[in-house]
Amino acid sequence: MSNWQPIETHGGHCSPVLVCRETPTETIRATSAFLDVTGVWRLFGSKGGNRRLRFEPTHWQPLPEPPETV
């Protein structure tokens, strides 16, 4: 089951989500990103937090729960 939602439904919160871009001529590219307070999508992560996302996302979904440890 897919949880991808149109980017327009995101709501502008700053927590990390998965984003992708889908067009008839492009392959889906997904990455973890967040929308900063200025409305710019940025890569999420220790090395990526200051870098602007290189594509304009068309869809988003919440991050999955992390695996349970034994």
C-alpha positions, 0 to 999 in steps of 0.5 A: 500500500502506498502512502504517497500524498500530493505535496499540496497536502503537506501542511508546511510542518518542519519535521522530516518526511520522504519526498519524491518527484514524479513526472511522465519523463522522470523516475521517482527519486525519494529522499528524506527532507524537511520544509524549512521556515522559509518554505524551502525543501532541504535534505534531512540528515547530519550532513544534508541539513544545510543543503537545498533539495535539488528537485521540487517534490510532487509527493510526500509521505511520513517517515516509516517507524524505525525497526524494533531492536531485539 
